[in-house]
Amino acid sequence: MTVKAILETKGHDVFTLGPNEPLSEAIRILSEHRVGALVVTNGDRKIVGIISERDIVRVIGKDGAASLDQTVRQVMTPKVKICNEHHTINEVMEIMTKGRFRHLPVEKDGHLDGIISIGDVVKRRIEDVEREAEEIRSYIATA
């Protein structure tokens, strides 16, 4: 199973914002759309960073409410791990586990094409395991 298959099911929509937006805007978007991370892009959907709930909690814990006036650029993770549509679910799980993060932007031709979350990966793995178990049961029943 590949990232392409996941995106074909869930779609390519990603919530984004620009690096010069205030942190308060990132919080508003995260809350409004009930997502855990936003991809930070420039005008042509080139990935320049990612900002997650964890990033926000860390800066508020350190700087308090004053951090809400900071820009997304000041808080985001600028070196973003990415994947492409050809990555397998196992490869994506390994990248997420090693990096200790839950969201992985998908890039195509140098631009943002989607995002994969740990929830997407787990859901797909469960579906695969259930399908394999059913195939084994069916095989045993006909043997």
C-alpha positions as a printed Julia matrix, in Angstrom:
143×3 Matrix{Float64}:
   0.0     0.0    0.0
   1.32    3.45  -0.92
   0.74    7.08   0.0
  -0.94    7.49  -3.39
  -3.64    4.98  -2.39
  -4.29    6.82   0.88
  -4.57   10.18  -0.88
  -6.94    8.72  -3.47
  -9.27    7.81  -0.6
  -8.87   10.78   1.74
  -8.15   13.48  -0.82
  -5.37   16.0   -1.3
  -6.79   18.83   0.83
  -4.38   20.33   3.35
  -4.86   23.25   5.69
  -2.04   25.73   5.19
  -0.99   29.21   6.13
   1.87   31.58   5.4
   4.99   31.98   7.53
   4.25   35.62   8.39
   0.81   34.91   9.89
   0.48   35.42  13.66
   0.55   32.34  15.85
  -2.98   33.18  16.96
  -4.16   32.58  13.36
  -2.53   29.14  13.33
  -4.33   28.3   16.57
  -7.64   29.5   15.13
  -7.27   27.33  12.0
  -6.18   24.26  13.99
  -9.15   24.64  16.3
 -11.7    25.45  13.61
 -10.76   22.46  11.45
  -9.9    20.1   14.31
  -6.51   19.15  12.88
  -3.18   18.67  14.61
  -0.82   20.39  12.18
  -0.7    22.98   9.42
   1.73   23.02   6.54
   3.41   26.39   6.13
   3.71   27.35   2.47
   4.67   30.3    0.36
   2.47   31.6   -2.46
   3.1    28.71  -4.87
   2.46   25.86  -2.36
   6.15   25.28  -1.8
   6.6    23.79   1.69
   8.6    26.08   3.99
   7.66   24.56   7.36
   5.11   22.79   9.5
   3.49   23.88  12.74
   1.8    21.46  15.1
  -0.11   21.64  18.33
   3.06   20.46  20.07
   5.05   23.4   18.67
   2.42   25.78  19.99
   2.24   24.19  23.44
   6.03   24.36  23.76
   6.24   28.06  22.9
   3.31   29.01  25.13
   4.85   26.98  27.97
   8.11   28.87  27.5
   6.91   32.41  26.67
   3.34   32.51  27.96
   0.5    34.39  26.31
   2.92   36.86  24.72
   3.89   34.11  22.28
   0.53   34.55  20.52
   1.97   37.69  18.91
   4.87   35.78  17.36
   4.78   34.83  13.7
   4.33   31.28  12.51
   7.89   31.46  11.11
   9.24   31.94  14.65
   7.49   28.81  15.96
   7.29   26.4   13.02
   9.63   23.52  12.28
  11.49   24.72   9.17
  13.18   21.44   8.22
  10.18   19.36   7.24
  10.38   15.65   6.57
   8.26   14.86   3.53
   7.16   11.87   1.53
   5.86   11.33  -1.97
   3.06    9.25  -3.42
   5.38    6.29  -3.99
   6.3     5.81  -0.32
   4.8     2.71   1.27
   2.85    2.74   4.5
   5.74    0.95   6.21
   8.2     3.61   5.02
   5.91    6.4    6.24
   5.52    4.68   9.64
   9.3     4.45   9.93
   9.79    8.14   9.07
   7.14    9.18  11.62
   8.51    6.9   14.33
  12.12    8.02  13.88
  11.13   11.69  13.75
   8.6    11.41  16.59
   5.89   13.31  14.73
   2.39   12.51  13.57
   1.99   14.44  10.31
   3.93   14.05   7.08
   3.39   16.38   4.12
   3.29   14.8    0.68
   5.24   16.59  -2.02
   4.9    16.25  -5.78
   7.05   18.14  -8.28
   8.38   20.34  -5.45
   4.94   21.43  -4.22
   2.52   20.37  -1.5
   0.23   17.59  -2.73
  -1.38   16.33   0.5
  -0.68   15.27   4.06
  -0.62   11.9    5.78
  -1.32   11.58   9.51
  -0.53    8.7   11.81
  -4.29    8.14  11.98
  -4.41    7.63   8.21
  -1.56    5.13   8.4
  -3.02    3.18  11.32
  -6.46    3.04   9.68
  -4.98    1.67   6.46
  -2.83   -0.9    8.29
  -5.86   -2.13  10.25
  -7.83   -2.47   7.0
  -4.93   -4.44   5.47
  -4.65   -6.77   8.46
  -8.42   -7.38   8.53
  -8.43   -8.12   4.8
  -5.49  -10.53   5.16
  -7.19  -12.29   8.08
 -10.38  -12.69   6.04
  -8.39  -14.11   3.12
  -6.73  -16.63   5.46
 -10.11  -17.64   6.96
 -11.53  -18.06   3.47
  -8.55  -20.14   2.37
  -8.8   -22.39   5.42
 -12.54  -22.83   4.94
 -12.05  -23.99   1.33
  -9.01  -26.21   1.99
